[in-house]
Amino acid sequence: MKAFAALVLAPGVIVATALLTLEDMSAQAAPAADAASPVLVELFTSQGCSSCPPADALAEELAKEDGLVVITRPVTYWDRLGWKDTLAREDNTRLQRAYARRGIAGRNGVYTPQIVIDGQRDTVGSNEATVRQFIGHERKAPATIATRELEDGSLAVGVAGTGSDAELVLLAMRSHVTVRIGAGENGNRAIGYTNVLVDEQVVADWTGGKQGVHVPADRVKAPKADRYALVLREKDAGPVLASRLVG
């Protein structure tokens, strides 16, 4: 409702153009029966984890490939090992723990490096063979997302497919960050991180079918972010139904 309220306040010609765009985007997002949607790859990592750099490097390689949305989510719980992760977010830790409660990682708690594919399968983040196997399993998605940037910098988004009780989430990222780690298990190393999450916000609820969403320009201007993605996820850290890089 908030997105459409923002449109009503705009000048008449902009309202008409934006509404038409939303209708167009909703129609464009309708998936074919065998349509493929990008697969979401989430890496839970930490600067204080000596096993993580190979997984960080794998995430960098995967992010170069078409058909994948790769997000690096540094966690907070290894900060006690002598180095406070400069990129970690408590929201990442909460999401990983929510995955574990659903049975991802076998209900044995959380670990790093962990890669979760479309919120449904996980493996050790440096295990490339299994990561690619799981990506192959998730190639067909129940929903699709289409986007178009409008002249004012806002986004028109179309979502379509099957599903219910889901949220469309806008993720803001730094495409590449190199950190020189001063202490802990990776002390004196400089490690690169790809598509590091810096902000995420729910922009719409979705209950299936076709839906147009308007994302105002000021919501696509997170500090330090230079890359964005949209993720359609069932609520309460459920499976991912669709994902898409923006732009």
N, C-alpha and C positions, 0 to 999 in steps of 0.2 A: 504494500500500500504506500509506503514512503516514497518509493521510486516514482510512482504515477503522480503522487502529490507534487513532487518536484517539477514534473513536466507541466502540470496545470498552471504553475506560477510563471512559466516562461511566456514570451510573446507568442501570439497566436500562430504565426507562420512556423515558429520553431516547434510548437506543440504538434502541429499537423505533421511536420516532417519527422519528428521523433516517434510519434505514434505509428506512422506508416513504417518507419524503419523497424520498430519492434515487431510489428505484424510480419514484415518480410523475414526478419531474423527467426521468428518462431517457425515459420514455414520452412525456411532453409535448414533448420536443425533436425527436421524429421528424418530419422535414420532408415536406410534400406534394411531389409531383413538380415543381410550379411555384412552390414557396414562395420568397419573397424573404427575404434576410437582410440586416441592415445592412451597408453597405459601409465598409471601413476607409480613412480618409484620413489619411496621415501627412505632416506638413509638417516638412521639415528646414530650419532657419532659424538665424540668428545675429544677435545684437545689433550685431555689427561689420560687417554687410553692408548697404550702402546700398540695395540692390535688394529687401531683404526686407520692409519695412513694408507694401507693398501685399498681399503674400502673407499676412502676419500678419492683416491686416484681412479678407481673404477667408476665412481659416480661422475667424475669429470668426463670420462670416455663415453659413458652412456648418454650424457646430456647432449652430445654431439649428434646423436642418432635421431632420425625421424621416427615419429610414432611413440615417443616416450616423453613424459613430463617428469623430470628428476628434481626432487626437493631435498636439500640437506637440512636436517633438524638436529642441531647440537643440543645435548641434554645437560642437566645440571648436577646429576648425582655423583659424578666423579670429581667435583671441585675439591673434595676433601683430601685428594691424593697429593696436594701440594701445588696445584695450579688451578686458578679459577678460569674456566672457559670464557673467553671474551665474546663469544657469539651465542652462548647458550641461552635458551628461553625456557622458563618453567612450563609454558604451554606445550612445548615439545615433550617434556618429561611426562606431563599429564596425559597427552595423547598416547604415548608409548605404553604407559601403565593401563590405560583404558583398553588398548589392543590386547595386552596380556590378560586382562580380566575376561575378554571374549575368547581366550584360548589360543591366540597367536603367541607363539613361543611356549606353547604347552602348559600355560598357567604356572610356569616356574619363575615368574618374575621377568624383569627386563635386563637387557644386556647390550653392550656395544662391541663391535659394530653390528647393527641389525638393519637389514633392508626388508621393507614391507611392500608388497606388490598389490596395488589396488585395494588396500585395506583388508586383504583376505589371506595372503600367504606370506611367510617370512623365511629368511635364511640368514646365515652369517653374511655380513655385508661385503666381504671380500671373496665370497664363493661365486665366481662369475658364471660357472656352468649351471648352477642351480638357479641363479638369478635369471638367466636367459631362458631356462626351461619354464620357470614360473611366468615370465613375461609372455611366453607363447601360449600358456593356458588362458591368459586374460585378454587376448587380442579382440575377442568379440564382447562388446559392452552393451548393456540394456538401454543406454541413453547416449545422446550426443549433445555437444555444445557448439554453437556458432557465434562468432563475435564480429562486430564492425565498430571501428572508431569513428565517432562523429566529429564535426568540425570544431566543436567547443572542447574537445578532448575527453568527453564522456564516452561510455561504451554502451552500445546496444547489443544485448545478448539474447540468443534464442536457445531454449532448452527443449528437448523432445525425447520421448521414449517411454519405457515402462518403469514403474517404481512408485514408492510412496514414502511420505514422512522423511523427506530429505532436505538438505540445506545446500544452497549454492554459496561457495566460499571463495572470496578473492584473496589470493596469496601474493604478498609482495616479497621480492627477493633481491639479494645482491648477486649478480651473475658470477663474480669471482672475488674471493678475498684470500690474501696470503697473510698468515699469522706467524710471527716469530715467537715461539713458545719459550718462556724463560725458565721454567722449572717443571718438576714432575717427570712422568715416564717419557715424555717427548721433549724434555728440556734441551735447549740449544738447537732445535730443529725449526725450519721454516716450512710450513705445510699449507697447501692450497685447498680451498673449499669452493664448491660449485653450487650456484643457486641456493644460497643460504637464506633461510626464512628470516625476515625481519618484522613482518606483520601479517595478520590474517583477520578477516572480518566476514561475517555472514552478510550477504547482500540480498538474499531472498529465500523463502521457503518454497518447496516444490512437492507436489503430490501426484506427479505423473502427467502424461500428455504433453501438449505444446504450451509453452509459456514464454512471453517476452519480458525482459528485465532491463531497466535502465540503471546504469551505474554512473552516478555523477562524477565529473572530472576530479573533484577534490578527493575522492576516495581512491584515485589512481595516482596519488602523489605522496607515497609514504617516504619519510626521510631515509636517505641512503639507497633506496630501492632503484634498480634500473631494469628490472624484469618482473613480469606479473603472470599469474596463471589463475585459472578458474577450476575449481574442483566441486563436483556434485557428489555429496557423501550422505549416506543414510545417517540420521541423527544418532547421538550417543556413540560416536566413533565407530559407526557401522561401515559396511563395504562401500567402496567408491564406485559410483555408477558411470561417471564420465569425468574427463579432465581435458584441459586445453591450455596451451600457452597463449598469452594475449599479445598480439602484435607480431 
